[in-house]
């Protein structure tokens, strides 16, 4: 493959794509074309992975029982998380919409197989967490691919991962990386919702230390 010279227009569009990548919590319930979803999921094969281990394991959560269990998991964890705040912060937290699990037409649980033989342990013996970082890299590409199709992704991190693993009956060496809601956003945005409601602000610049 020859080196690809990207144009200024391509770089502008790529910058726009990253700016419009949002953690979506507000979805329409419209179905997603299976061909579009498959095309986006295929980018997992393009993701970097330590030792070429490709440790990602994707479960599509479809059944009513599995979705109900995931939602109850989130709701219990969210109630517990609220107890960690007080005063105005607690009031603000209680009003946040932190998952689209009731609306998103597609829901995925993505795990890392910590026991995979693929890759022969290269790069993971000294830093076994690199397998999990590899899964996160793949998810990032998936996130961007979805956005090119007009779709959004919401990463639900307020969960009990061990309970999720039990509910989905996965192998003991699989570790939950994230539960993801996928669907059509109610509205596009270039500003994180948490910033819009005053929860936190994005840094204006990247702090870099020189040593």
ZIUR-V559150 format. One record per residue. N is the residue number from 0. PHI is phi in whole degrees, 0 to 359 (999 if undefined). OMEGA is omega in radians with two decimals (none if undefined). D_CENTER is the distance of its C-alpha to the mean C-alpha in Angstrom with 1 decimal. Layout:
BEGIN
n->[N:N]
phi->[PHI:PHI]
omega->[OMEGA:OMEGA]
d_center->[D_CENTER:D_CENTER]
END
This chain:
BEGIN
n->[0:1:2:3:4:5:6:7:8:9:10:11:12:13:14:15:16:17:18:19:20:21:22:23:24:25:26:27:28:29:30:31:32:33:34:35:36:37:38:39:40:41:42:43:44:45:46:47:48:49:50:51:52:53:54:55:56:57:58:59:60:61:62:63:64:65:66:67:68:69:70:71:72:73:74:75:76:77:78:79:80:81:82:83:84:85:86:87:88:89:90:91:92:93:94:95:96:97:98:99:100:101:102:103:104:105:106:107:108:109:110:111:112:113:114:115:116:117:118:119:120:121:122:123:124:125:126:127:128:129:130:131:132:133:134:135:136:137:138:139:140:141:142:143:144:145:146:147:148:149:150:151:152:153:154:155:156:157:158:159:160:161:162:163:164:165:166:167:168:169:170:171:172:173:174:175:176:177:178:179:180:181:182:183:184:185:186:187:188:189:190:191:192:193:194:195:196:197:198:199:200:201:202:203:204:205:206:207:208:209:210]
phi->[999:282:300:261:267:274:276:300:296:298:295:296:293:296:298:296:302:294:290:269:286:234:274:272:241:245:244:280:265:303:292:253:299:299:295:293:297:298:300:289:295:297:291:305:291:266:286:287:211:300:65:56:279:43:277:287:228:249:245:271:270:245:292:298:295:292:292:297:296:295:295:296:301:300:298:294:293:291:297:294:297:299:293:277:239:216:61:297:294:294:295:294:299:296:265:285:264:251:203:250:294:277:246:299:289:239:227:231:249:247:244:251:272:290:254:300:275:296:98:56:77:301:78:250:292:278:227:300:294:299:298:291:298:298:296:297:299:296:298:299:296:300:302:292:299:302:295:295:265:87:270:236:230:241:266:269:251:266:209:267:295:293:295:299:298:292:297:267:54:265:303:295:268:273:240:294:263:187:250:235:261:232:179:273:297:299:203:287:205:253:233:305:298:297:285:298:269:87:286:200:243:286:298:285:212:271:284:238:264:243:229]
omega->[-3.14:3.07:-3.12:3.08:-3.11:-3.11:3.06:3.13:3.10:-3.12:3.09:3.13:3.12:3.09:3.12:3.13:-3.13:-3.14:-3.12:3.03:-3.10:2.97:-2.96:3.07:-3.08:-3.05:2.82:-3.09:-3.13:3.11:3.10:3.08:-3.07:3.14:3.12:-3.14:3.13:3.12:3.14:3.14:-3.12:-3.12:3.04:-3.11:-3.12:-3.03:3.05:3.06:-3.09:3.13:-3.02:-3.07:-3.13:-2.99:-3.10:3.09:-3.02:3.06:3.06:-3.06:-2.99:-3.00:3.12:-3.12:-3.12:3.12:3.11:3.13:3.12:3.14:3.10:3.08:3.12:-3.07:3.12:3.14:-3.14:3.08:3.12:-3.13:-3.13:-3.13:3.13:-3.14:3.11:3.07:-3.08:-3.13:3.10:3.13:3.13:-3.13:-3.08:-3.14:-3.13:2.99:-2.97:3.00:3.05:-3.01:3.14:-3.04:-2.99:-3.11:3.13:3.10:-3.06:2.97:-3.08:-3.09:2.96:3.08:-3.08:-3.08:-3.08:3.06:-3.11:-3.08:3.08:3.10:-3.10:3.09:-3.08:3.11:-3.13:3.13:-3.10:3.12:3.13:3.08:-3.13:3.06:3.12:3.12:3.12:3.11:3.13:3.12:3.13:3.10:3.10:3.13:-3.13:3.13:3.09:-3.08:3.12:3.12:-3.09:-3.12:3.11:3.11:3.04:-3.11:-3.13:-3.09:-3.14:-3.04:2.93:-3.05:3.12:3.10:3.11:3.13:3.12:-3.11:-3.13:3.04:-3.12:3.10:-3.01:-3.11:3.06:3.12:-3.12:3.03:3.11:3.02:-2.95:3.01:-3.11:3.12:3.14:3.13:3.05:3.14:3.09:3.13:3.06:-3.14:3.12:-3.11:3.12:3.07:3.13:-3.08:3.07:3.12:-3.12:3.12:3.07:3.09:-3.14:3.14:-3.14:3.09:-3.13:3.10:3.07:-3.10:none]
d_center->[30.6:32.1:30.5:28.9:30.1:27.7:29.3:29.0:27.8:25.0:24.0:24.2:22.0:19.4:19.6:19.3:16.2:14.4:16.0:14.9:11.2:10.3:7.9:9.9:11.6:14.8:15.0:18.1:18.9:20.1:19.4:17.6:19.9:19.3:20.3:17.8:14.9:16.5:17.0:13.3:12.6:15.6:14.0:12.7:16.5:16.8:14.4:16.4:16.8:19.4:22.6:21.1:19.9:16.9:15.8:12.6:13.4:11.8:13.3:13.6:14.5:17.5:20.4:21.4:22.0:18.6:16.9:19.5:19.0:15.2:16.3:19.1:17.0:15.0:18.3:20.1:17.7:17.6:21.4:21.7:19.6:21.9:24.9:23.7:24.6:28.0:29.9:28.3:24.9:25.0:26.1:23.4:20.7:22.2:21.9:18.2:16.1:13.0:11.6:12.4:13.1:16.8:16.4:13.5:15.4:12.8:10.7:9.2:9.3:8.5:11.2:13.2:16.8:18.7:22.0:21.6:24.9:23.5:23.9:26.9:25.3:25.6:24.0:22.6:25.8:26.0:22.3:20.7:17.5:17.2:16.0:12.8:12.5:13.0:10.1:7.8:10.1:9.6:5.9:7.2:10.1:8.6:7.0:10.6:12.3:11.2:12.6:15.8:16.4:16.1:13.0:10.2:6.6:6.1:4.0:7.3:8.6:12.2:13.1:15.7:14.1:17.7:18.4:15.4:16.7:20.1:19.4:17.9:20.7:18.9:21.0:21.7:20.3:16.7:14.4:11.2:8.3:5.9:6.8:5.4:8.1:9.4:12.7:15.2:14.9:18.1:18.7:17.5:17.3:17.4:17.4:14.7:15.7:16.2:18.6:20.3:21.2:22.4:20.1:19.6:20.3:18.7:21.0:23.5:23.7:22.4:24.6:25.9:28.5:31.3:33.1]
END
